[in-house]
């Protein structure tokens, strides 16, 4: 219906999450949950591996410690844990993979730029980012096992190509498992609240690759497979914190239209912020005709403002995307464009 500079690739900021979440929903499905598992191998060594659950916390560590000490029903011998130290390995990505390489050092220190790891407590953030989450996890796990009266020989090792059950045969068993919230909640955390850690983890899980470069290439291949206009598209991360991302507003509007036709469309739309009501749009357009009628995703970096989403109009839904790079005060322009689109009808008046 309208296009102003819509074919120019721009830095999208957090509108990049629209790609990551669409990719994840399509590839993983609505019932997907991130898993963190404690395994006992055939040789008796325990392994803890994870998929980056953003909500895993200290209570989960306590339950893993209990299972490692053979409490909580994992053995019939309550004294098994009191002898030799528990041999426990924490499987974690090497440090060079914790952040996309072009994330600015200042961003990496903030909670929104926390490192992306498989074993993350509270998304690797407190008031600021946890700089060494592997060491933190190791320390807290060791303290908890000792608090419960046990002993542990614990080390952090890198993931292997084969899962535990493949390396050690049928005798490898899961002692305890923690599951994340379901996909619809993960999508909402990424889109409504613009949670960078969750978006990054969803990108990696959808691509089945914890190397962000491999995951980004997989997302680009998926975008092309959807028959979308992808000229100028460059995926550098899952959250939009990287300034290496490039996308056109035409691409994002087409993606929204494509996902509106997807069998899982309801999950995708429900994950968005709502103008004047919820998420990053809760303070925008309140008291206007847009309140409650625009479901979208915001994006903000220095010099970057983006807003894309589903706009309900008297003539049906409209798929709108606006990306501003370098404008002085884009918010008022974005609001005027949305209201103009809402009033515009492609049909001639019958009066």
Secondary structure, 3 states (H helix, E strand, C coil): CCCCCCCCCECCHHHHHHHHHHHHHHHHCCCCCCEEEEEECCCCCEEEEECCCCCCCHHHHHHHHHHHCCCCCCCCCCCHHHCCCEEEEEECCCHHHCCCCCCCHHHHCCHHHCCCCCCCCHHHECCCECCCHHHHHHHHHHHHHHHCCCCEEEEEECCCCCCHHHHHHHHCEEEEEEECCCHHHHHHHHHCCCCHHHHHHHHHHHHCCCCHHHHHHHHHHHHHHCCCCCCCCECCCCCCCCCCCEECHHHHHHHHHHHHCCCCHHHHHHCCEECCCEHHHCCCCCCCCCCCCEEEEEEEECCEEEEEEEEEECCEEEEEEEEEECCCCHHHHHHHHHHHHHHCCCCCCCC
